[in-house]
Every structure is written in structure tokens, then in C-alpha cells.
């Protein structure tokens, strides 16, 4: 099916405007459709869905995952055509290299197009686990199914392609097993959000299946984990070879997790409490003076933003803020001499300012000079009436 989305107030990672993608029906009664998070967006968005030869109808983002590039979009079940069929998911199908697959979607606006290729393997790259395929993917394929041509079952959700200027036949899909886990939890009325794991991991090019701790976020976990620890098992499960599998193993799980570690050649067991990551659709920001301001949200933000200061997520390119040179990604060190980490506090402070006032921002961004990591800029812009974005 076709998916189109419009975003007016983008957070980091999304752009303002309209875009299109693909999706496929997985639950007829609930009207659930699977697509990519980058199709459904992680920002407030208007979503519409169209089945073949049918008009677009309104959709709602039911769940957007903060780690995987997956989203579940919901439409009224009455809007689903009677002849529509739900996709058969290969939740436990093996993914051996060489299997013939077909990618379905709407590349470059060529609606309901199929391309053919092979499944090249399962890879862990860019911090995520992917199915690799040489089936052609182009803009408009995102969110569509990657189907096993022998069984007709969905093996993945088409997600990304390497640059055509540097590669050919390197395309990626989210493994369908992760979709199955999300759907099972949602159908049971449970929160499928992955847990907060305040650890950063080091990649090992010689061993892709090693989950090695690089550092822990300051706090309770830093007292339990050391740099170089290798996670061997989680709650007894030893199939934990990358971050995606770790997070998905703990979805909907208990509030306490038992880690088995390999440390300096010895076996170490640690147990700790875990919290759920917040829902992407609950994210809150403030729109003011042509800016979208919100917490950063990245899992490694504590390295460069330990105070969790607010960040510029996007800049209206027709605004005075854009003319002043404010950029998306700028960290707000202070505004009129004050620092903020909570968007609600920031909004309430703005509400108390004179309507004809100005905002003087001290911003931090990555330095252009080679001898510095960061540089600071000060910008002054007129204050406009603020509003909450969610």
C-alpha cells in the first residue's frame, strides 16, 4: 500500500514537508500496517494510507520504535477493503544467503512495483541489525515488504540503500522477527518499547558477534560494568550478538535483568533494574521564533551534553533565526543567561517574557577549527508567541 506523510514541526532526523513510502497490512481487525519509522516519522505528522485503486484515508501512528526503523500505523478497520489480505510473516524463518526475494513498493512514484534479488545475509551495521539484499531499492520502497519468493512470507521491511555513487546492490531491510516481537506485545496490550541501556558499545571488525562495553553512562550502571566487558548472556539467553538483539530480548520483559559478562577471562554476573525508553510519539518540544527546541534524545547524548540541555531540532528557513545563522543541532548553552533541560520549564519561562522581548542565545556546535572540539556562538532574535509541540 501507499503511505504519505506531512510534517510541519520536525524534530532532529526529520524534515519539514511531505514525503511518501510503502507499507503492508498485518492485522485486518485492528487496521495495523507496518512501515518504517523514517516513513511514518518520529515528529508530529499527518499520515494517510491508500490501498491499490483506493483513495487515501487518514491513519494514526500507533507505535514508532526509538531503536529500530519500524512503525505501526493504524487505520479504521472499516477503511480496509474487503478483498485486502494480511501479510504472512516469516517470524521464525531462517535467513540463509542465496534465498530468492522480491521487494515491493513504489520507487520514484512508480506505484506497486516489484524487484527481484537474493538475500545476501544478516548484518549488523550503523548500530542496527539488517537483512542485506541486492533486490533494487529506491526512494518509495521504504516500508514495503521483502518477500521470500518460494514461500510468499515476509522476511523483512525494506529500509535503506547505500549510495548509488559508491556501491551497487547493497540494500537493507529490518528483519521481520523484530516486527513479530513488536506486534505480539502490542496485541497483548503491553508496551513494546525497548529498555534504557545506559551503555555504549565498541565495534570489533574481526568479530561482528561480540557485544563489548565501551563505557557506561555515569550512574548505577557505571558501578557494575567496566570497559572491555563482553556480554555473553542476558537472562539466560546467549543469542545476544548485537545491540538490536539485546534490546529486543528485553522488550516487554521484567524490570530486573541478569547479565553474564566475560571480564579479563573470568565470568562475572551482574543484575540491575531497567526502565523503558519513552514513546517517540510522546516526545515534547517548544516552537518559538522559528525554532523547534527539545531535549536531544540520542542514546550517547550524555557524552557531549551531560547536563541534558535543550537542543535546536530544526529551524524554519524563512525565519529570522535562520537569517541569524542558528542551525539544527546547536546545543543551547543559555538563553538570556538561563539554561534549560525541560521543555515544559522552558515554555513556562517564555510565557512570562515580554511579548516584544528578545532571546539572546549562547549556542554550542562542533568546531570548524582543528584545534577545538566545540565553538560557541551568540545570537539575538525577536521573541514570538511560543507553543508546545507534541
ZABABA-92103 format. One record per residue (C-alpha): residue number from 0; residue in one letter; x, y negated, z. Coordinates in nm, 2 decimals, padded with zeros to 4 digits. Example, Ala and Ser with C-alpha at 12.3 -4.5 7.8 and 13.67 -1.06 7.14 Angstrom:
+-----+--------+--------+--------+--------+
: num : residu :     c1 :     c2 :     c3 :
+-----+--------+--------+--------+--------+
:   0 :      a :  01.23 :  00.45 :  00.78 :
:   1 :      s :  01.37 :  00.11 :  00.71 :
+-----+--------+--------+--------+--------+
***
This chain:
+-----+--------+--------+--------+--------+
: num : residu :     c1 :     c2 :     c3 :
+-----+--------+--------+--------+--------+
:   0 :      x :  00.00 :  00.00 :  00.00 :
:   1 :      x :  00.10 : -00.37 : -00.03 :
:   2 :      x :  00.19 : -00.58 :  00.26 :
:   3 :      x :  00.21 : -00.96 :  00.25 :
:   4 :      x :  00.31 : -01.18 :  00.54 :
:   5 :      x :  00.33 : -01.56 :  00.61 :
:   6 :      x :  00.54 : -01.71 :  00.88 :
:   7 :      x :  00.51 : -02.08 :  00.99 :
:   8 :      x :  00.72 : -02.08 :  01.31 :
:   9 :      x :  01.02 : -01.84 :  01.26 :
:  10 :      x :  01.24 : -01.71 :  01.53 :
:  11 :      x :  01.60 : -01.61 :  01.45 :
:  12 :      x :  01.62 : -01.34 :  01.19 :
:  13 :      x :  01.30 : -01.45 :  01.01 :
:  14 :      x :  01.24 : -01.73 :  00.75 :
:  15 :      x :  00.96 : -01.97 :  00.71 :
:  16 :      x :  00.72 : -01.89 :  00.43 :
:  17 :      x :  00.56 : -01.59 :  00.26 :
:  18 :      x :  00.70 : -01.25 :  00.17 :
:  19 :      x :  00.59 : -00.91 :  00.05 :
:  20 :      x :  00.67 : -00.55 :  00.12 :
:  21 :      x :  00.53 : -00.20 :  00.14 :
:  22 :      x :  00.37 :  00.03 :  00.39 :
:  23 :      x :  00.18 :  00.36 :  00.43 :
:  24 :      x : -00.12 :  00.48 :  00.63 :
:  25 :      x : -00.05 :  00.72 :  00.92 :
:  26 :      x : -00.38 :  00.71 :  01.12 :
:  27 :      x : -00.72 :  00.68 :  00.94 :
:  28 :      x : -00.93 :  00.63 :  01.26 :
:  29 :      x : -00.71 :  00.37 :  01.41 :
:  30 :      x : -00.62 :  00.20 :  01.09 :
:  31 :      x : -00.25 :  00.23 :  01.16 :
:  32 :      x :  00.00 :  00.15 :  00.89 :
:  33 :      x :  00.38 :  00.20 :  00.91 :
:  34 :      x :  00.62 : -00.06 :  00.77 :
:  35 :      x :  00.95 : -00.23 :  00.85 :
:  36 :      x :  00.99 : -00.48 :  01.13 :
:  37 :      x :  01.15 : -00.72 :  00.88 :
:  38 :      x :  00.84 : -00.69 :  00.66 :
:  39 :      x :  00.59 : -00.74 :  00.95 :
:  40 :      x :  00.83 : -01.00 :  01.10 :
:  41 :      x :  00.94 : -01.05 :  01.46 :
:  42 :      x :  00.79 : -01.40 :  01.46 :
:  43 :      x :  00.43 : -01.51 :  01.49 :
:  44 :      x :  00.29 : -01.41 :  01.15 :
:  45 :      x : -00.03 : -01.37 :  00.94 :
:  46 :      x : -00.04 : -01.02 :  00.79 :
:  47 :      x : -00.25 : -00.89 :  00.51 :
:  48 :      x : -00.28 : -00.54 :  00.37 :
:  49 :      x : -00.41 : -00.41 :  00.03 :
:  50 :      x : -00.47 : -00.06 : -00.09 :
:  51 :      x : -00.44 :  00.02 : -00.46 :
:  52 :      x : -00.71 : -00.16 : -00.66 :
:  53 :      x : -00.85 : -00.32 : -00.35 :
:  54 :      x : -00.84 : -00.68 : -00.22 :
:  55 :      x : -00.62 : -00.79 :  00.07 :
:  56 :      x : -00.77 : -00.76 :  00.42 :
:  57 :      x : -00.64 : -00.91 :  00.75 :
:  58 :      x : -00.40 : -00.70 :  00.95 :
:  59 :      x : -00.26 : -00.73 :  01.30 :
:  60 :      x :  00.08 : -00.64 :  01.43 :
:  61 :      x :  00.01 : -00.36 :  01.68 :
:  62 :      x :  00.37 : -00.29 :  01.77 :
:  63 :      x :  00.71 : -00.43 :  01.64 :
:  64 :      x :  01.02 : -00.25 :  01.77 :
:  65 :      x :  01.31 : -00.45 :  01.92 :
:  66 :      x :  01.57 : -00.20 :  01.81 :
:  67 :      x :  01.45 :  00.00 :  01.50 :
:  68 :      x :  01.34 : -00.17 :  01.18 :
:  69 :      x :  00.99 : -00.04 :  01.24 :
:  70 :      x :  00.65 : -00.19 :  01.29 :
:  71 :      x :  00.29 : -00.06 :  01.32 :
:  72 :      x :  00.03 : -00.28 :  01.16 :
:  73 :      x : -00.34 : -00.23 :  01.24 :
:  74 :      x : -00.64 : -00.30 :  01.02 :
:  75 :      x : -01.01 : -00.23 :  01.10 :
:  76 :      x : -01.09 :  00.13 :  01.02 :
:  77 :      x : -01.38 :  00.02 :  00.81 :
:  78 :      x : -01.15 : -00.16 :  00.57 :
:  79 :      x : -00.97 :  00.17 :  00.49 :
:  80 :      x : -01.10 :  00.31 :  00.16 :
:  81 :      x : -01.28 :  00.64 :  00.20 :
:  82 :      x : -01.05 :  00.81 : -00.06 :
:  83 :      x : -00.74 :  00.70 :  00.14 :
:  84 :      x : -00.51 :  00.97 :  00.27 :
:  85 :      x : -00.28 :  00.96 :  00.56 :
:  86 :      x :  00.09 :  01.04 :  00.50 :
:  87 :      x :  00.22 :  01.37 :  00.62 :
:  88 :      x :  00.52 :  01.31 :  00.83 :
:  89 :      x :  00.82 :  01.55 :  00.84 :
:  90 :      x :  00.87 :  01.48 :  01.21 :
:  91 :      x :  01.09 :  01.79 :  01.26 :
:  92 :      x :  01.22 :  01.84 :  00.91 :
:  93 :      x :  01.59 :  01.89 :  00.87 :
:  94 :      x :  01.77 :  01.63 :  00.67 :
:  95 :      x :  02.04 :  01.81 :  00.47 :
:  96 :      x :  02.23 :  01.63 :  00.20 :
:  97 :      x :  02.12 :  01.70 : -00.16 :
:  98 :      x :  01.74 :  01.72 : -00.10 :
:  99 :      x :  01.54 :  01.55 : -00.38 :
: 100 :      x :  01.34 :  01.25 : -00.25 :
: 101 :      x :  01.12 :  00.98 : -00.40 :
: 102 :      x :  01.10 :  00.62 : -00.29 :
: 103 :      x :  00.77 :  00.44 : -00.33 :
: 104 :      x :  00.69 :  00.07 : -00.31 :
: 105 :      x :  00.66 : -00.25 : -00.51 :
: 106 :      x :  01.01 : -00.35 : -00.63 :
: 107 :      x :  01.03 : -00.71 : -00.76 :
: 108 :      x :  00.65 : -00.72 : -00.77 :
: 109 :      x :  00.62 : -00.40 : -00.99 :
: 110 :      x :  00.34 : -00.26 : -00.78 :
: 111 :      x :  00.31 :  00.11 : -00.69 :
: 112 :      x :  00.65 :  00.21 : -00.84 :
: 113 :      x :  00.84 :  00.54 : -00.77 :
: 114 :      x :  01.21 :  00.60 : -00.80 :
: 115 :      x :  01.39 :  00.93 : -00.76 :
: 116 :      x :  01.72 :  01.03 : -00.60 :
: 117 :      x :  01.88 :  01.26 : -00.34 :
: 118 :      x :  01.91 :  01.24 :  00.04 :
: 119 :      x :  02.28 :  01.18 :  00.09 :
: 120 :      x :  02.29 :  01.23 :  00.47 :
: 121 :      x :  02.22 :  01.07 :  00.81 :
: 122 :      x :  02.45 :  00.78 :  00.90 :
: 123 :      x :  02.50 :  00.55 :  01.20 :
: 124 :      x :  02.59 :  00.21 :  01.07 :
: 125 :      x :  02.52 : -00.15 :  01.17 :
: 126 :      x :  02.41 : -00.03 :  01.52 :
: 127 :      x :  02.13 :  00.18 :  01.38 :
: 128 :      x :  02.07 :  00.54 :  01.26 :
: 129 :      x :  01.97 :  00.56 :  00.89 :
: 130 :      x :  01.89 :  00.82 :  00.62 :
: 131 :      x :  02.12 :  00.74 :  00.33 :
: 132 :      x :  01.98 :  00.79 : -00.03 :
: 133 :      x :  02.07 :  00.70 : -00.38 :
: 134 :      x :  01.70 :  00.66 : -00.47 :
: 135 :      x :  01.68 :  00.30 : -00.60 :
: 136 :      x :  01.55 :  00.04 : -00.35 :
: 137 :      x :  01.49 : -00.32 : -00.43 :
: 138 :      x :  01.31 : -00.62 : -00.27 :
: 139 :      x :  00.95 : -00.50 : -00.23 :
: 140 :      x :  01.04 : -00.14 : -00.15 :
: 141 :      x :  01.09 : -00.22 :  00.22 :
: 142 :      x :  00.84 : -00.04 :  00.44 :
: 143 :      x :  00.75 :  00.22 :  00.19 :
: 144 :      x :  00.79 :  00.59 :  00.23 :
: 145 :      x :  01.09 :  00.80 :  00.14 :
: 146 :      x :  00.92 :  01.13 :  00.05 :
: 147 :      x :  01.06 :  01.49 :  00.02 :
: 148 :      x :  00.96 :  01.58 : -00.34 :
: 149 :      x :  00.94 :  01.95 : -00.25 :
: 150 :      x :  00.70 :  01.93 :  00.05 :
: 151 :      x :  00.54 :  01.59 :  00.00 :
: 152 :      x :  00.63 :  01.49 :  00.36 :
: 153 :      x :  00.77 :  01.15 :  00.45 :
: 154 :      x :  01.13 :  01.17 :  00.57 :
: 155 :      x :  01.20 :  00.80 :  00.62 :
: 156 :      x :  01.08 :  00.44 :  00.59 :
: 157 :      x :  01.27 :  00.25 :  00.32 :
: 158 :      x :  01.46 : -00.03 :  00.49 :
: 159 :      x :  01.78 : -00.16 :  00.32 :
: 160 :      x :  02.03 : -00.15 :  00.04 :
: 161 :      x :  02.39 : -00.25 :  00.02 :
: 162 :      x :  02.47 : -00.55 : -00.20 :
: 163 :      x :  02.45 : -00.47 : -00.57 :
: 164 :      x :  02.77 : -00.67 : -00.62 :
: 165 :      x :  02.98 : -00.43 : -00.40 :
: 166 :      x :  02.81 : -00.10 : -00.43 :
: 167 :      x :  02.56 :  00.12 : -00.62 :
: 168 :      x :  02.33 :  00.39 : -00.49 :
: 169 :      x :  02.38 :  00.31 : -00.13 :
: 170 :      x :  02.03 :  00.27 :  00.02 :
: 171 :      x :  01.89 :  00.34 :  00.36 :
: 172 :      x :  01.57 :  00.44 :  00.53 :
: 173 :      x :  01.47 :  00.47 :  00.90 :
: 174 :      x :  01.44 :  00.85 :  00.99 :
: 175 :      x :  01.08 :  00.95 :  01.03 :
: 176 :      x :  01.15 :  01.13 :  01.35 :
: 177 :      x :  01.17 :  00.79 :  01.52 :
: 178 :      x :  00.84 :  00.69 :  01.37 :
: 179 :      x :  00.68 :  01.01 :  01.51 :
: 180 :      x :  00.80 :  00.93 :  01.86 :
: 181 :      x :  00.65 :  00.58 :  01.84 :
: 182 :      x :  00.32 :  00.70 :  01.71 :
: 183 :      x :  00.29 :  00.97 :  01.97 :
: 184 :      x :  00.35 :  00.73 :  02.26 :
: 185 :      x :  00.11 :  00.46 :  02.11 :
: 186 :      x : -00.16 :  00.72 :  02.06 :
: 187 :      x : -00.13 :  00.83 :  02.42 :
: 188 :      x : -00.17 :  00.47 :  02.54 :
: 189 :      x :  00.20 :  00.45 :  02.65 :
: 190 :      x :  00.45 :  00.17 :  02.59 :
: 191 :      x :  00.70 :  00.29 :  02.33 :
: 192 :      x :  00.94 :  00.00 :  02.39 :
: 193 :      x :  01.30 :  00.12 :  02.43 :
: 194 :      x :  01.47 :  00.07 :  02.77 :
: 195 :      x :  01.70 : -00.21 :  02.85 :
: 196 :      x :  02.05 : -00.06 :  02.83 :
: 197 :      x :  02.30 : -00.33 :  02.96 :
: 198 :      x :  02.59 : -00.16 :  02.79 :
: 199 :      x :  02.79 : -00.25 :  02.47 :
: 200 :      x :  02.94 :  00.04 :  02.28 :
: 201 :      x :  03.26 :  00.08 :  02.08 :
: 202 :      x :  03.26 :  00.24 :  01.74 :
: 203 :      x :  03.50 :  00.52 :  01.65 :
: 204 :      x :  03.56 :  00.56 :  01.28 :
: 205 :      x :  03.71 :  00.90 :  01.33 :
: 206 :      x :  03.41 :  01.03 :  01.53 :
: 207 :      x :  03.08 :  00.88 :  01.44 :
: 208 :      x :  02.91 :  01.10 :  01.70 :
: 209 :      x :  03.09 :  00.96 :  02.01 :
: 210 :      x :  02.90 :  00.71 :  02.22 :
: 211 :      x :  03.18 :  00.52 :  02.40 :
: 212 :      x :  03.11 :  00.25 :  02.65 :
: 213 :      x :  03.30 : -00.08 :  02.57 :
: 214 :      x :  03.17 : -00.28 :  02.86 :
: 215 :      x :  02.87 : -00.32 :  03.09 :
: 216 :      x :  02.67 : -00.64 :  03.15 :
: 217 :      x :  02.75 : -00.79 :  03.48 :
: 218 :      x :  02.52 : -00.64 :  03.74 :
: 219 :      x :  02.44 : -00.30 :  03.89 :
: 220 :      x :  02.54 : -00.11 :  03.57 :
: 221 :      x :  02.89 : -00.26 :  03.58 :
: 222 :      x :  02.95 : -00.08 :  03.91 :
: 223 :      x :  02.86 :  00.26 :  03.75 :
: 224 :      x :  03.01 :  00.25 :  03.41 :
: 225 :      x :  03.37 :  00.19 :  03.30 :
: 226 :      x :  03.52 :  00.10 :  02.96 :
: 227 :      x :  03.60 :  00.42 :  02.78 :
: 228 :      x :  03.33 :  00.63 :  02.94 :
: 229 :      x :  03.18 :  00.87 :  02.68 :
: 230 :      x :  02.81 :  00.95 :  02.73 :
: 231 :      x :  02.77 :  01.33 :  02.70 :
: 232 :      x :  02.41 :  01.38 :  02.80 :
: 233 :      x :  02.10 :  01.18 :  02.92 :
: 234 :      x :  01.85 :  01.35 :  03.15 :
: 235 :      x :  02.00 :  01.68 :  03.03 :
: 236 :      x :  01.97 :  01.61 :  02.66 :
: 237 :      x :  02.30 :  01.65 :  02.48 :
: 238 :      x :  02.18 :  01.53 :  02.14 :
: 239 :      x :  02.28 :  01.17 :  02.22 :
: 240 :      x :  02.53 :  01.08 :  01.95 :
: 241 :      x :  02.45 :  00.72 :  01.89 :
: 242 :      x :  02.26 :  00.42 :  02.04 :
: 243 :      x :  01.94 :  00.48 :  01.84 :
: 244 :      x :  01.91 :  00.84 :  01.98 :
: 245 :      x :  01.99 :  00.72 :  02.33 :
: 246 :      x :  01.71 :  00.46 :  02.32 :
: 247 :      x :  01.46 :  00.68 :  02.16 :
: 248 :      x :  01.53 :  00.97 :  02.40 :
: 249 :      x :  01.43 :  00.73 :  02.68 :
: 250 :      x :  01.12 :  00.58 :  02.52 :
: 251 :      x :  00.82 :  00.64 :  02.75 :
: 252 :      x :  01.05 :  00.82 :  02.99 :
: 253 :      x :  01.10 :  00.80 :  03.37 :
: 254 :      x :  01.22 :  00.48 :  03.54 :
: 255 :      x :  01.53 :  00.66 :  03.65 :
: 256 :      x :  01.80 :  00.80 :  03.41 :
: 257 :      x :  02.07 :  01.05 :  03.48 :
: 258 :      x :  02.38 :  01.00 :  03.27 :
: 259 :      x :  02.65 :  01.27 :  03.23 :
: 260 :      x :  02.98 :  01.10 :  03.14 :
: 261 :      x :  03.33 :  01.21 :  03.03 :
: 262 :      x :  03.58 :  00.99 :  03.21 :
: 263 :      x :  03.95 :  01.04 :  03.19 :
: 264 :      x :  03.90 :  01.41 :  03.11 :
: 265 :      x :  03.67 :  01.46 :  03.40 :
: 266 :      x :  03.29 :  01.50 :  03.42 :
: 267 :      x :  03.10 :  01.22 :  03.61 :
: 268 :      x :  02.73 :  01.19 :  03.68 :
: 269 :      x :  02.56 :  00.86 :  03.75 :
: 270 :      x :  02.19 :  00.78 :  03.80 :
: 271 :      x :  02.03 :  00.44 :  03.76 :
: 272 :      x :  01.70 :  00.27 :  03.72 :
: 273 :      x :  01.59 :  00.14 :  03.38 :
: 274 :      x :  01.34 : -00.13 :  03.27 :
: 275 :      x :  01.16 : -00.16 :  02.94 :
: 276 :      x :  01.26 : -00.41 :  02.68 :
: 277 :      x :  00.99 : -00.68 :  02.63 :
: 278 :      x :  00.74 : -00.66 :  02.35 :
: 279 :      x :  00.86 : -00.85 :  02.04 :
: 280 :      x :  00.50 : -00.97 :  01.99 :
: 281 :      x :  00.51 : -01.13 :  02.34 :
: 282 :      x :  00.81 : -01.35 :  02.27 :
: 283 :      x :  00.75 : -01.72 :  02.36 :
: 284 :      x :  00.92 : -02.03 :  02.23 :
: 285 :      x :  00.86 : -02.40 :  02.20 :
: 286 :      x :  00.82 : -02.61 :  01.89 :
: 287 :      x :  00.93 : -02.96 :  01.92 :
: 288 :      x :  01.09 : -03.23 :  01.70 :
: 289 :      x :  01.12 : -02.99 :  01.40 :
: 290 :      x :  01.29 : -02.72 :  01.62 :
: 291 :      x :  01.19 : -02.37 :  01.74 :
: 292 :      x :  01.36 : -02.32 :  02.07 :
: 293 :      x :  01.36 : -01.99 :  02.27 :
: 294 :      x :  01.59 : -01.75 :  02.45 :
: 295 :      x :  01.84 : -01.58 :  02.23 :
: 296 :      x :  01.72 : -01.22 :  02.28 :
: 297 :      x :  02.02 : -01.03 :  02.13 :
: 298 :      x :  02.15 : -00.74 :  02.35 :
: 299 :      x :  02.50 : -00.88 :  02.35 :
: 300 :      x :  02.39 : -01.24 :  02.43 :
: 301 :      x :  02.54 : -01.23 :  02.77 :
: 302 :      x :  02.89 : -01.23 :  02.62 :
: 303 :      x :  02.86 : -01.57 :  02.47 :
: 304 :      x :  02.56 : -01.70 :  02.67 :
: 305 :      x :  02.59 : -01.57 :  03.02 :
: 306 :      x :  02.36 : -01.85 :  03.16 :
: 307 :      x :  02.09 : -01.73 :  02.91 :
: 308 :      x :  02.05 : -02.09 :  02.79 :
: 309 :      x :  01.79 : -02.17 :  02.52 :
: 310 :      x :  01.89 : -02.14 :  02.16 :
: 311 :      x :  01.78 : -02.31 :  01.83 :
: 312 :      x :  01.60 : -02.04 :  01.64 :
: 313 :      x :  01.50 : -02.24 :  01.33 :
: 314 :      x :  01.50 : -02.60 :  01.20 :
: 315 :      x :  01.23 : -02.75 :  00.98 :
: 316 :      x :  01.43 : -02.85 :  00.68 :
: 317 :      x :  01.22 : -03.17 :  00.63 :
: 318 :      x :  01.26 : -03.29 :  00.99 :
: 319 :      x :  01.49 : -03.55 :  01.15 :
: 320 :      x :  01.66 : -03.26 :  01.33 :
: 321 :      x :  01.77 : -03.12 :  01.00 :
: 322 :      x :  01.90 : -03.46 :  00.89 :
: 323 :      x :  02.09 : -03.49 :  01.22 :
: 324 :      x :  02.27 : -03.16 :  01.14 :
: 325 :      x :  02.11 : -02.94 :  01.40 :
: 326 :      x :  02.15 : -02.57 :  01.29 :
: 327 :      x :  01.97 : -02.24 :  01.37 :
: 328 :      x :  02.18 : -02.05 :  01.61 :
: 329 :      x :  02.30 : -02.36 :  01.81 :
: 330 :      x :  02.30 : -02.30 :  02.18 :
: 331 :      x :  02.15 : -02.58 :  02.38 :
: 332 :      x :  02.41 : -02.67 :  02.64 :
: 333 :      x :  02.19 : -02.95 :  02.77 :
: 334 :      x :  01.90 : -03.18 :  02.68 :
: 335 :      x :  01.90 : -03.53 :  02.83 :
: 336 :      x :  02.15 : -03.39 :  03.09 :
: 337 :      x :  01.94 : -03.09 :  03.19 :
: 338 :      x :  01.98 : -02.72 :  03.10 :
: 339 :      x :  01.70 : -02.47 :  03.04 :
: 340 :      x :  01.68 : -02.09 :  03.02 :
: 341 :      x :  01.30 : -02.05 :  03.04 :
: 342 :      x :  01.08 : -02.18 :  02.75 :
: 343 :      x :  00.79 : -02.24 :  02.99 :
: 344 :      x :  01.01 : -02.47 :  03.21 :
: 345 :      x :  01.13 : -02.65 :  02.90 :
: 346 :      x :  00.78 : -02.71 :  02.78 :
: 347 :      x :  00.66 : -02.84 :  03.11 :
: 348 :      x :  00.96 : -03.08 :  03.12 :
: 349 :      x :  00.88 : -03.20 :  02.77 :
: 350 :      x :  00.52 : -03.27 :  02.86 :
: 351 :      x :  00.64 : -03.51 :  03.13 :
: 352 :      x :  00.86 : -03.71 :  02.90 :
: 353 :      x :  00.75 : -04.05 :  02.74 :
: 354 :      x :  00.58 : -04.00 :  02.41 :
: 355 :      x :  00.82 : -04.25 :  02.25 :
: 356 :      x :  01.12 : -04.08 :  02.41 :
: 357 :      x :  01.42 : -03.92 :  02.25 :
: 358 :      x :  01.60 : -03.59 :  02.30 :
: 359 :      x :  01.98 : -03.61 :  02.34 :
: 360 :      x :  02.11 : -03.26 :  02.29 :
: 361 :      x :  02.46 : -03.12 :  02.36 :
: 362 :      x :  02.49 : -02.81 :  02.13 :
: 363 :      x :  02.75 : -02.53 :  02.12 :
: 364 :      x :  02.83 : -02.34 :  01.80 :
: 365 :      x :  03.11 : -02.13 :  01.65 :
: 366 :      x :  03.41 : -02.35 :  01.58 :
: 367 :      x :  03.54 : -02.41 :  01.24 :
: 368 :      x :  03.89 : -02.49 :  01.37 :
: 369 :      x :  04.11 : -02.18 :  01.40 :
: 370 :      x :  04.24 : -02.27 :  01.75 :
: 371 :      x :  03.90 : -02.27 :  01.91 :
: 372 :      x :  03.62 : -02.02 :  01.96 :
: 373 :      x :  03.34 : -02.29 :  02.01 :
: 374 :      x :  03.28 : -02.66 :  01.94 :
: 375 :      x :  03.03 : -02.89 :  02.09 :
: 376 :      x :  02.82 : -03.15 :  01.92 :
: 377 :      x :  02.58 : -03.41 :  02.05 :
: 378 :      x :  02.26 : -03.50 :  01.85 :
: 379 :      x :  01.98 : -03.75 :  01.93 :
: 380 :      x :  01.64 : -03.70 :  01.78 :
: 381 :      x :  01.29 : -03.85 :  01.84 :
: 382 :      x :  01.06 : -03.65 :  02.07 :
: 383 :      x :  00.74 : -03.52 :  01.91 :
: 384 :      x :  00.45 : -03.36 :  02.09 :
: 385 :      x :  00.56 : -03.00 :  02.19 :
: 386 :      x :  00.36 : -02.68 :  02.17 :
: 387 :      x :  00.41 : -02.32 :  02.28 :
: 388 :      x :  00.48 : -02.07 :  02.01 :
: 389 :      x :  00.39 : -01.71 :  02.06 :
+-----+--------+--------+--------+--------+
***
